[in-house]
Amino acid sequence: MDSRYPSIEMLAERAKQRMPSFAYDYLTGGCFSNINLARNTKEIRDIQLRPHYLRDFNGASQQTTLFGKTYDSPFGIAPVGLQGLMWPKSCEILAKAAKQHNVPFCLSTVGTASIETIAKITEGDFWFQLYHPAENVLRDKLLARAAQAGCKTLVLLADTPTFAYRPKEIKNGLSIPPQMTLANILQIATHPRWAIEQLLAGSPEFKTMKPYIPDGLNMQHLGLFMNKTFSGRLTEDKIKAIRAQWKGNLIIKGIVNPEDAEIAIKLGIDGLIVSNHGGRQLDSGQSTIKPLAELAKKYSDTVTLMMDGGIRSGADVASSLASGAKFTFLGRAPMFGACAMGDQGGNQVLEIFKRQLQQVMEQVGCEKVEDFPKHLIN
């Protein structure tokens, strides 16, 4: 681990120095007034854990078995769109780090590396998050490519039924359709390392979607095409159709209430990721930790419950596990690493999380990650 940046906050500061402001704003911004973005981390950190100091302790293991596979730690890398805009090749950087640390990497449909590239990097050991296409023909093509590449876990996105109102993205020209402003060009000029890396990597593209995008579209027309191509709202019929043809694990991401959880479970879903899209969709919504705790009371023995949103440290992972999550996912934190340190950034972040979580486990006397709920102070 690089001792210059031993926390996610320090990596975020370094990333901000290296990135054009429009890219940093895209990474860090929420929607409306960023209220739910801040609430995510704050309410995770309201959780308190009870240590046991006078009991026998045989050491702590972070190993976690999820859908029949054992991972080295109870956290993975969440799907993030347009990673290559924030730092060139960051999608590939984080996939390599996940493989090296034996934790799951989840690729977004709108990521900047293709299904096939990530499959090669991870040797087929990756998850794929599907933005549901408006046309079933495209849906079936994407599912077939994921299965052929070795993907065994499909994540259906439920929490983006509409494009969010994100003021910073509108100001920076990154809304739909996107546009490059004079301010953006000046920002690029004052961040030569980012500009050189981007030049070497090539312009960021939706690589998984590239075979289906007409040639020659400018930025504006590409944005309009993507807007027409995807139907954000997930329905029972859409889930049924995918469950009927997808033979692997099927997860729904974005569930925050018991009514939706009931529907998903009845449709044969294997797991739920409690998520609010990193606070980027509904400012007046709940944080992720509170609905997680409520859903865990009712469904922890019925379906695999996971969580993302607001997790910035190993201690946050511990609090999430204590609140009922079987596994957690990291979105912005790994991106801060890639943007701050390039090729070494993914390893830095995962090492930070592993060391921090290990310290918490040893401090409270938790030998296995599944025992964290025993340390929760209600």
Secondary structure by P-SEA (a helix, b strand, c coil): cccccccaaaaaaaaaaaccaaaaaaaccccccaaaaaaaaaaaacbbbbbbccccccccccccccccccccccbbbcccccccccccaaaaaaaaaaaaacbbbbbcccccccaaaaaaaacccbbbbbcccccaaaaaaaaaaaaaacccbbbbbcccccccccaaaaaacccccccccaaaaaaaaacaaaaaaaaaacccccccccccccccccaaaaaaaaaaaccccccaaaaaaaaaccccbbbbcccccaaaaaaaaaacccbbbbcccccccccccccaaaaaaaaaacccccbbbbbbcccccaaaaaaaaaacccbbbbcaaaaaaaaacccaaaaaaaaaaaaaaaaaaaaacccccccccccccc
